[in-house]
Amino acid sequence: MSLEEVARRYAVSVSPALLDLIDPADPKDPIARQFLPSLEELNILPEERADPIGDAAHSPVAGIVHRHPDRVLFKAVSACPVYCRFCFRREMIGPSNIKGKDNALSREEFEAAIAYIGAHPAIREVILTGGDPFILSPRRVEEITGRLAAIAHVKLIRWHTRVPVTDPARVRDGLVAGLHAAGATTWVAVHANHAREFSPSAKSAIAKLVDGGIALVSQSVLLKGVNDDVESLAGLMHAFVENRIKPYYLHHPDLAPGTSHFRVRIEDGLALMKQLRGRLSGLEMPTYMLDIPGGFGKVPLESDHLEKTQGGYRVRDMAGHWHDYIAS
């Protein structure tokens, strides 16, 4: 086995901004662990899934995932400036040639996605994801924002991105301007997993978004060897709030192939959340979430949606149905 085998299976790219943050003298560097490939990725467990959160089962047209009546995911691009080694869409994203398919919607697919949203008046929120939609040109961002805002029932447009911390030079005035359009409100969810990701250039990119009138929330994943201790998590949440980002979700790791070395036990995650509540203000506390495997949606783990069983756990989706959850 070799790292070349990892690169043949999963996309690999690390931005210069992130390379500058890695401490080569630290074998446990949390930035390196997130972005540099590892032979551990070739260890595939039986419970792991190519589509761990069930996007395909809820995709009526290319680029759209419609899991909840009032909101959809809009995957306009399936590439990123960097590739997280724990990514739950790692089987679906990457450069055009790694999976033998294009990494962006064709014009016909894009128009079909917009038409689908327009034809479903219950949809009030559109979540741009991918891939990372902030790799799109400012012109393309402006086009997407404008087309969505022109749909009368779309009131919220949410962009999910790693770019402000992984490739902050991309956050330019034109991109920020392109996020605004009359008729809808724009939010941006910024994904970071460790306080060290907040470099001076990342802080400047985030400030450009906030000062440009964009509201920000956070997304993070609880990752073994990166942030699975109370000091790291508290430092991360402090960093979000200090940079005017409201902590939102802390995700339990998904059952993506080759990611078992990142997964913590649910009981350990719950214990960490209990410790955090003794350290953080309400403003700084995220919600600890599990995306139920198979496409049944997210549920908060600190709730009666979770029950311990002899073989692991069972979780109750928002429709009231229970599902077994077993992870090695």
N, C-alpha and C positions, 0 to 999 in steps of 0.2 A: 504494500500500500504506500501511496505517496501523496503529497499535496497536489500533484498534477491530476490525480484521480478526483480529488475534491473539486478542483477548478473545472474539470470536465463535467461534473454533475451540477455544481452550483456556481452562480456568478460570483466573481471576486473583483472588487475595486475598492481602493482606499484613497481618499482625497489627501492632497498635501496638507490641508489644515488639520486633519486627524493624525497624520504621521508625525506632525510637529508636537502633538500632545503625548505621544507614546514615550514612556521611559524605558529604554532598552535594558537598563540595569535592573528593572523590576520584573521578575518572572511571573508575577501576579498582576501585572498592569491591567486595570479595568478597561482601558481604551483598546489595548491590543486584544484582549479576550473577546470583545464585541465584534471586531472588524477583521482580524487576521485569521485566515483559514487554519483549521486544525484537523488532524487525522481522526479525531473523535467524531467528526461529522459523517464518517463512513459507517458508524455504528447505528444501524436502523433497528428499532424495536418493533415488536408486533403491533402494539397499540398506536403507533405513529401513522399519520395519514398524509397523503399528498395534498389534500384539501381539508385541513383540520377544522376549519370553522364553517364548512359547507357552502362556500360561495356558489359553486356550480349549480347546486340544487335550487337556487333562488335567482338565477340569471336569465331573465326572459329574453333579453337581447344582449349582444356583445357590449361589454363595458358597464353594464348595469347589474347591481345586486339589490333585489327588492325583498328584504326580509321582514320589514315592518311596514304597516300601511302608510304611515305618514312621512317616511324618509327612505332614501335610496343611497347606495354607494355608486359613485360614478368613477370608473377606472379609465381615465382618459389616456394613461400611459403606463407601461409595465416595466419601466427601467428606473434606476436610481443613480445618484452620483456616487454612492457607496452602497455596499451590500452587507447588511447585518447578518452575522453567522447564525442567529436564532430566528430569522424571519419566518413568519407563518405562511408567507406566499412564495417561499423560495423555489418551489417547483414551477412557478408560473411567471417569474420575473427575470429580467436580465437583458444583456445586449441582444440584438435581433438574431445573431447567429448561434447563441448558446442553446436555445430550444428549437431552433429551426422555424421561428415565426417572428413577425414584426413586433416591435415593442410599443407601438402606438396604434390607436384606432384609425382605420381608413376614413376618408371623408364620408363614405356611405354609412359606415358603422357609427360615426359620430352623429350624423344627422338622425339615424334611427334611434340612438340613445336620447337625444334631445326630444324627438317626437314622442318617445315612450313617456318621458317625464311630463310633457305637455298634455298627454292623453289621460293622465291619472290625477284628477284634481285633489285627491287625498294627500298627495305628496307636498309637504310644505318645507322640507329640509333636504338639501342635496349635499352629500359628503364627498368631496374630491379626494381620491386616494389612488392607489396604484400598486406598485411603483410609487414614485414621489412626484406629485404634480408640479412642484416648484422647479423641476428641471425644464419645464416648458418655457418658451420665450415669453417675455412680457406681452407681446402682441397676442399670443395664443391665450394667455391667462385672461387678458382683457376680453377677448372674444368669448371665452367660456363663461366668464362672469356676466357679461352683457346678455348672452343668449339665455342663461338661466334666469336672470333678474327680469327678463321680458316676459316670462311665464307668470301669469297673474297669481297662481296659487303657491309659487315658490317664494317663501319669505326669508329663509335662512340658507346661506351658502357657507359650508365649512370645508376648509382645506387642511388636510393632514400632511405634515411634512417633517423631515429630519434636516432639511437644508440649512436652516439658520445656525445649527451647530456643526453640521458635517461639511458644508461648503458655503460659508457665510457670504462670500463675494458675490454669489448669485442674487442676494437680496439687494436689488437696486431700486432706485426711485420709480422706474417704469413698472417694475413688478408690483410694488406697493400700490401705485395708482391703478393698475389693472385689476386689483382686488375689489375696487369700489364700483358699484353701479346702482343707479336709482331703482327703487322697487324692492330691494332685498338687503338684508344685513349680512355682512361677512364676518366670520370668525375663523381663526387659525389655531389648530392644535399642533403644538410643537413637541416632538418626541425627543426626550433625552433620558439617559439612565444613570448618569453619574455626574456629580458636581464638577468634575474636571473637564467635562465637555463644554463648560461655559468659559471659553477662552475670551480674551479681549475682543477679537473680531466677531465671535458669536454674540457677545453682549451688544456690540454695535449693531449687528444685523437685527437682533430682537428689538432694540430701541427704535430702529428705523420703522419697523412694523407698528409698534405701539404708538410712536409719535405721529405715524401716518394715519392714525385713527382706526387701527385694527385691534379687536379684542382677542386676547390669547388665553388658551387653556393648555394644560399639559397632558401628555401621554407618556407612560413609562411601562417597562416590563420588569417584573421581579426576576432577577437572573442570578443563579448560583455563581459565585466568584466575581461578581460585579457589584451588586448592591444588596446582597442578602444578609445585611447586618444593620442594626439600628443606626449606627453612626453614619453609614453611607446613605441610607434612605433619608435620614433627617437632613443631612447636608444637601442632598438633591432637592428636597422640598424647600429648604431655605433658599437655594439658588433660584428656583422657579419664582418664588414670591419676590425676591430681591430684584428680579428682572421683569417684574410686572406680568407674570404668567400665573394664572390661577391653577393650582393643582387639581386635576380632574380624575383620571383613571390610573391606577396601578394594576396592570394586567398580570394574572397568573400565566406562566408560559403555556403556549399552545403545543399540541402534539404534532409538531412539524417533524418531518424525517431528519434524523441525524442531529437532534437538538437535546437529547436526554442529559448531556453534561451541563446544560443550563437550567434544568428544571429543579425547582425546590419542591418539597412536600407541602401540601395545602396546610397541614397543621403547623408547619414552620412559618408559613406566610401569615397565618392567623396570629401566631405568637408575636411576630414582628409588628403587626398592626396594633396589637395591644400595647406593646412597648412604645410605639410611635405616639399613641394617644396620650401618653404621659410626658411626651417631649414637645409636641407641636400644638400650636393654636388651631382652632377650627378652620381658619383661613388657609392653613398649610396642609391640612389632611386630605389625601386622595381617597378615592373609593376603590377598594380591592375587588377586582372583577374577574370572573371566569367566563370565557366564551365557550359555551357548551359544545363539545365536538359534535359535528353532524349538521350544524346550521340552525340550532335552536335558539340562538341569541345569547346575550350577555346577562349574567345575574351577579348581584353583590354577594361575596362569600361570607361577609360578616352579617348573616341574616338567616332567617328560617328557610331560605332556598337551599340550604346545604344540610345534609344529614350524614353522619358517620355510619358506615356499614362494616360487616366483617371483612369484606374484600377491598374496601377503599371508601368511596363516598357515593352518594347519589345527590343529584341536583335537580331542582324544580325550575322549569322554564316559566316565562311570564304567562303562558297559557294554562299553567297548572299541572303540566305533565312532568313526571319524574324520569330521570335518565341516570344510568350507572356511569360513574367516572372512576376509571382505574388507570393509574400511571405507575410505571416501575420506578 
